[in-house]
Amino acid sequence: MSFLDELQSFIDDTGDRLHAIKDPALILQGAKDAALYKESAIRIHDEILSEEKELKWYGESGHIITLDQERQQVCEDVKDFLLKLDW
């Protein structure tokens, strides 16, 4: 159980530090995922201070979107996001 306590502490600590993220961010979320994860995606998007940020939803995907039905679209969206950044 100590591992689960440590994991929860890590999650809480990370959530408390979202305001420190200022780099470009692409948040991807499967619409068929559990409500808790959907809320987390919205929180991450709303609390990070990145000027360049997007929250993309995948209506036919669950938790592991890189292996789900829309995995090809996920790859395209990540590629497009990275290509539009000013490196």
C-alpha positions in Angstrom: 0.0 0.0 0.0 2.9 2.4 0.5 3.5 2.4 -3.3 -0.1 3.6 -3.8 0.4 6.3 -1.1 3.5 7.4 -2.8 1.8 7.5 -6.2 -1.1 9.5 -4.9 1.4 11.9 -3.3 3.2 12.3 -6.6 -0.1 13.0 -8.4 -1.1 15.6 -5.9 2.3 17.3 -6.0 2.2 17.4 -9.8 -1.3 18.9 -9.7 -0.1 21.6 -7.3 2.7 22.5 -9.8 0.7 22.8 -13.0 1.0 26.6 -12.9 4.8 26.2 -13.4 4.3 24.7 -16.9 4.9 27.4 -19.5 6.1 25.4 -22.5 3.8 24.4 -25.4 1.4 21.6 -24.5 -0.9 19.3 -26.3 -3.3 17.5 -24.0 -5.0 14.5 -25.6 -8.1 12.8 -24.1 -10.3 9.9 -25.1 -14.0 10.8 -24.7 -14.8 7.2 -23.7 -12.3 7.4 -20.8 -13.5 7.5 -17.1 -14.9 10.9 -15.9 -11.9 11.4 -13.5 -9.5 11.4 -16.4 -11.6 13.8 -18.4 -11.7 16.2 -15.5 -7.9 15.9 -15.2 -7.4 16.8 -18.8 -9.6 19.9 -18.4 -7.8 20.9 -15.2 -4.4 20.5 -16.9 -5.4 22.6 -19.8 -6.9 25.3 -17.6 -4.1 25.5 -15.0 -1.0 25.4 -17.1 0.3 28.8 -18.1 1.4 27.8 -21.6 0.5 30.4 -24.2 0.5 27.6 -26.9 -1.8 24.9 -25.6 -4.5 22.7 -27.0 -6.9 20.1 -25.6 -8.0 17.6 -28.2 -10.8 15.1 -27.6 -11.1 11.7 -29.4 -14.7 10.6 -29.5 -14.1 7.0 -30.2 -11.2 6.4 -27.9 -10.7 5.3 -24.3 -7.8 5.7 -21.9 -5.0 4.5 -24.1 -5.6 6.6 -27.2 -2.3 5.6 -28.8 -3.6 2.1 -29.1 -7.3 2.8 -29.7 -9.4 3.3 -32.8 -8.2 6.9 -33.4 -4.4 6.2 -33.0 -3.6 7.3 -36.5 -5.3 10.7 -35.9 -3.5 11.0 -32.6 -0.2 10.6 -34.5 -1.2 13.2 -37.1 -2.3 15.7 -34.4 0.9 15.3 -32.4 2.9 15.8 -35.7 0.9 18.8 -36.7 1.3 20.4 -33.2 5.0 19.9 -33.2 5.4 21.2 -36.7 3.6 24.5 -35.9 5.9 25.3 -33.0 8.6 27.9 -33.4 11.7 25.8 -32.6 
